[in-house]
Amino acid sequence: MSTHILFDFDGTLVDSLDAAFTAFRQIGPEFGCAPLSRERLERLRGMHALEVVHALGVPMYRLPQLATRMRRAMRADLMETAPIEGIGEVLETLLQRGHRLGILSSNARASVREYVRRHRLPGLDAVIGGTGLFGKAGALRRQARSQGIAPRRLVYVGDELRDLEAARDARVRFAAVAWGYTPLKSLATGGPDFQCRHPRDLLSIDVERP
Ligand SMILES: O=C(O)COP(=O)(O)O
């Protein structure tokens, strides 16, 4: 039987970290954040998104507004950024093997769909977007329910600790990727079901588990 594989977007299908960094340097100060250096960014990458928000001094009530402003500021750069190298071929192979693919992202659905179309990423027409930064667990649960499948038959592929946490909460399997925002060694502390150092490692995540 095939597995439903849902992909996170930013960091997992496209390396948007530079675009995020540039946008934050512009917008962060409006939210009372100190200017961000590359060195500090590197230190923040190992942390959970909530810890990052705290470390940057963003009040929680302003987070949705900051995230929306960031997404808008990043959009043009993002559209010009190529997908992670090798991901297109891997998606193609997963499709040929009969897997059902999709995207589940806290980024805006319209931007993600536009990106998939422009960069011709195969099999990713189903896009769930705008989940809220910390709303992915509920979205994963709803997805399993609406597809009529047990959560364990879903795999979420992501690059951040909030992705891993959401998959755990929803009892969905999680594949951690090494090429995203959060280093694999930080993701490994959360005990992901699969660790992918290269996109082709995604081809072995269909292993059935009891
Ligand atoms: O909230 C964002 O824009 C980041 O989106 P992601 O869930 O695809 O990482």
The ligand as an SDF file (V2000), in Angstrom:
LIG
                    3D

  9  8  0  0  0  0  0  0  0  0999 V2000
    5.1230   30.2280    7.9110 O   0  0  0  0  0  0  0  0  0  0  0  0
    5.8870   30.2170    6.9400 C   0  0  0  0  0  0  0  0  0  0  0  0
    5.8930   31.0810    6.0630 O   0  0  0  0  0  0  0  0  0  0  0  0
    6.8440   29.0340    6.8230 C   0  0  0  0  0  0  0  0  0  0  0  0
    6.2170   28.0270    6.1400 O   0  0  0  0  0  0  0  0  0  0  0  0
    6.5170   26.4390    6.3120 P   0  0  0  0  0  0  0  0  0  0  0  0
    5.4340   25.9090    7.1980 O   0  0  0  0  0  0  0  0  0  0  0  0
    6.3940   25.9300    4.9130 O   0  0  0  0  0  0  0  0  0  0  0  0
    7.8880   26.2450    6.8800 O   0  0  0  0  0  0  0  0  0  0  0  0
  1  2  2  0
  2  3  1  0
  2  4  1  0
  4  5  1  0
  5  6  1  0
  6  7  2  0
  6  8  1  0
  6  9  1  0
M  END
$$$$
